[in-house]
Amino acid sequence: MRLPSKLASIRLPDRADLGSLATDVPANGAARRAASKGVIRIGVACEVRPLLREFGADPGEVIRQAGLDPELFGDENNIIPYAAMGRVLTACVAHTHCPHFGLLVGQRGTLSSLGPIGGLLQHSPTVGEALSAFVKHLHLHDRGAAPTLFVCGDVVTLGYAIYEQGVGSPEQISDAAMAVATNIIRTLCGSDWVPDEVLLPRHPPADPGAYRRFFRAPVRFDQETAALVFPTRWLDHRIADANPIFRQVFEAHVRELEAAGAGDWKDNLRRMLRTEVLTSRCSATTVADRFAIHRRTLSRHLQAEGAGFQSLVDETRFEIARQLLTQTSIPLSQIAVALGYSEASAFTRAFRRWSGQSPAAWRREHGSAQSGHPVSEPPERNGRQITTAQARDCP
């Protein structure tokens, strides 16, 4: 098995290249600014057009159906609304009848898909430092979801949680994110790296073979969040060919991007709450501590933006609840516990207040079919599936 040739090393940028690597510089002349809330850099989604062609679909037609200019997908530095990415993947699934289209897109992801963040990861001394940088800076690339890195004993969980509201096909986005994360870790650790297990917040597909072949590990569906689980020892793994000089260049560039995008307290809080709600640590005091400020200071920042802490907590709980009700078969009692409610009836009352419906009624009306579409794959090339040639079959 060999990984895609795109997993080649990111070269050191010269001064002229630094501008083009920015996460906020669209090729079509759109405003050059720090990534704002609710947006995502095209990145690996550049692969949507060639993948659609392999399925025999017209990329222009599919992308325009989602309300976007197809040319946006010709440059990974372009920025689109996060919700628009969901619409594009929804249209792709409908046109290709492939329920794991997001997984196929993510399989083509590389470090370079992350722009300068990828360069910083590649030249970090260890995998642990690289993943810490990934979690800290991914918001420069993706302002609709929050990455997490939890260490518990000898197990690490690298997660991805969508916090942008009302996004279509969140399961496709999560599939893609986990596939990109897997390719990144395989680049840093070696192509034989496999997780202990993969968690996905979606209904089990009719045919999970595509997931087993790519991840080469047990895949658990109907989970509360998307995550890769692997041994802690990998965090100490030294990254081959990491260059400290190159790292300094990428660090400086990332600091510039961080400085340009600083100041959106409400969005930063929403991103943090998306991960804290599921760990029952979302009190105002705890969150203020995470920002290294006093609780009253946090309140002043939110008041200046016309927001209240509890309203943002409820907004986050509602979004998580909608995702789990729509994309999984997790029992209501388990969702209630995950969201921090002592009993299911309290969750039901809160959900009815937010939506005007009970959780069960919402699930019946909005829940996706558990079996998905009939499984479809791109045509074979040179006698084998082009989407699975990069990963060996499971035993």
Sequence and secondary structure as in RCSB ss.txt:
>XXXX:A:sequence
MRLPSKLASIRLPDRADLGSLATDVPANGAARRAASKGVIRIGVACEVRPLLREFGADPGEVIRQAGLDPELFGD
ENNIIPYAAMGRVLTACVAHTHCPHFGLLVGQRGTLSSLGPIGGLLQHSPTVGEALSAFVKHLHLHDRGAAPTLF
VCGDVVTLGYAIYEQGVGSPEQISDAAMAVATNIIRTLCGSDWVPDEVLLPRHPPADPGAYRRFFRAPVRFDQET
AALVFPTRWLDHRIADANPIFRQVFEAHVRELEAAGAGDWKDNLRRMLRTEVLTSRCSATTVADRFAIHRRTLSR
HLQAEGAGFQSLVDETRFEIARQLLTQTSIPLSQIAVALGYSEASAFTRAFRRWSGQSPAAWRREHGSAQSGHPV
SEPPERNGRQITTAQARDCP
>XXXX:A:secstr
    GGG       HHHHHHH TT  TT        TTEEE GGGGGHHHHHHHTT  HHHHHHHTTS GGGGG 
TT EEEHHHHHHHHHHHHHHH  TTHHHHHHTT  GGGGTHHHHHHHTSSBHHHHHHHHHHHGGGTBSSEEEEEE
EETTEEEEEEEE STT S HHHHHHHHHHHHHHHHHHHH TT   SEEE SS   S THHHHHHH S EE S SS
EEEEEEGGGGG B TT  HHHHHHHHHHHHHHHHHHTT HHHHHHHHHHHHGGGT   HHHHHHHTTS HHHHHH
HHHHTT  HHHHHHHHHHHHHHHHHHH    HHHHHHHTT SSHHHHHHHHHHHHSS HHHHHHHH   SS S  
    EETTEETTTTTS    
